[in-house]
Amino acid sequence: MGFSQLLSRMATDNGHGEDSPYFDGWKAYDRNPYHPTKNPNGVIQMGLAENQLSFDLIEDWIKENPRASICTREGIDAFKDIANFQDYHGLPEFRKAVAKFMGRVRGDRVTFDPDRIVMSGGATGANELIMYCLADPGDAFLVPSPYYPAFDRDLRWRTGVQIIPVMCDNSNNFRVTKEALEEAYQKAQEDNIRVKGLIITNPSNPLGTILDKETLKGLVSFINEKNIHLVCDEIYAATVFRSPNFVSVSEIIEEDVNCNRNLIHIVYSLSKDMGLPGFRVGIVYSYNDAVVTCGRKMSSFGLVSSQTQHLLASMLLDDDFVEKFLAESSRRLANRHNVFTKGLELVGIGCLESNAGLFCWMDLHRLLKEQTFEAEMILWRMIINDVKLNVSPGSSFHCKEPGWFRVCIANMDDETVEVALERIRTFVRQGKDADAPVKKKHWQNSALRLSLSSRRCDEGVLSPHSPMTPHLMSPHSPLVRART
Ligand SMILES: Cc1ncc(COP(=O)(O)O)c(C=O)c1O
């Protein structure tokens, strides 16, 4: 019996999307990780959307609250009860704390009902769980592009649901328009594909932008008109570091009396807003009773550990801590974003204007030899192999236009950011001045200079009709969670 017959189709197909050249970036990092003293010429990891800027605040709180941890002298009394707890409703105080935190992150303009919170293993599990509740194999969800690459795994792989990209482009800062939505929807109808919903990420990964109120209202009326679901992945809600304020779909439906609430679902997690991806705390918040009931049964496959629930219940119900954490975290993110974008501006590199997220959407289309995804790949390999930065190319986010790169900026310290910036600046300056003698740095090998002088900086025109590259995954952390 061949290997493919011994195992299931799912086990042997490529639905998880991890067998792709984009993992070369991760491999390059794994083989040669940067360290300021032990390996200063190594690869800097900028493909990881982690929020490590405010860990000290959480660590301080843990030290000051030993009773919240069940493995301390002060907290051991709760050990037995918590270690035995496995109810899929979750600890009541945990659900209460998460509901309160969600409200706080949304400026207390809206409240959340703890009884509507369904637990899952991170937003990854939450996104899959909601697909299982809403769609059958073969059904489709519309997803505005560029989008989080692991949606291809999370929404599709095990559920059999299809993704239909809604094409957005730089002509209007990648906004989701009614026309683009209609076009994607109509095309699906023509192809006899049943569209069950629209899923959006707000704030956006990879763009770092937020949806304005008018756009959100437009999306809500679109899905009501078509009688399809709206899933809002709001896991970056507290990463908004500058005005305008984040607007949640929960606020829109408060105002819209005609909205059918049974169609609205929020996915949330503490991976980004609190910087706790390893805790695997994700939730589905659904306004639909049947989804809450069914989702809760499904959550048996991905409960949050009761130890984690117990700890977070205390932490998130501490109003002073939450207040301070949210304010300080966004202040630090703003600062980091400012340093990074200003550092790029020095060599004329721009980023999409943004006010949220743990990354910048960097525009390198001028460095492409021609405006194609092949040229984007060549530049990307150069950045990984020669400049030694692991960034993610736009094509892995299904971006329609070549030349965009997502660069994560919150998973490292200030010194590493400076090193990364200096590498980028040297790279760009060398490109502009390829024939001038260059003072070679350790991390630059001769291949870089050769490729740079043959590359030059062609000012090509972006083609809005560039074909999409075939489905490829990004070297993004959740795909290799075990190793990160
Ligand atoms: C938009 C989006 N949704 C979901 C996830 C998965 O998050 P979690 O770590 O909570 O599973 C990510 C992680 O990067 C993400 O960017």
The ligand as a MOL file (V3000), in Angstrom:
LIG
                    3D

  0  0  0     0  0            999 V3000
M  V30 BEGIN CTAB
M  V30 COUNTS 16 16 0 0 0
M  V30 BEGIN ATOM
M  V30 1 C -5.7700 37.8550 11.6800 0
M  V30 2 C -5.3110 36.7260 12.5390 0
M  V30 3 N -6.2100 35.8370 12.9820 0
M  V30 4 C -5.8440 34.8060 13.7530 0
M  V30 5 C -4.5280 34.6310 14.1480 0
M  V30 6 C -4.1710 33.4780 15.0380 0
M  V30 7 O -4.0590 33.9320 16.3470 0
M  V30 8 P -3.9050 32.9590 17.6050 0
M  V30 9 O -2.4580 32.9810 17.9630 0
M  V30 10 O -4.7490 33.5480 18.6850 0
M  V30 11 O -4.3540 31.6160 17.2010 0
M  V30 12 C -3.5590 35.5400 13.7230 0
M  V30 13 C -2.1450 35.3830 14.1290 0
M  V30 14 O -1.2430 35.9680 13.5990 0
M  V30 15 C -3.9560 36.6220 12.9060 0
M  V30 16 O -3.0800 37.5400 12.4850 0
M  V30 END ATOM
M  V30 BEGIN BOND
M  V30 1 1 1 2
M  V30 2 1 2 3
M  V30 3 2 2 15
M  V30 4 2 3 4
M  V30 5 1 4 5
M  V30 6 1 5 6
M  V30 7 2 5 12
M  V30 8 1 6 7
M  V30 9 1 7 8
M  V30 10 2 8 9
M  V30 11 1 8 10
M  V30 12 1 8 11
M  V30 13 1 12 13
M  V30 14 1 12 15
M  V30 15 2 13 14
M  V30 16 1 15 16
M  V30 END BOND
M  V30 END CTAB
M  END
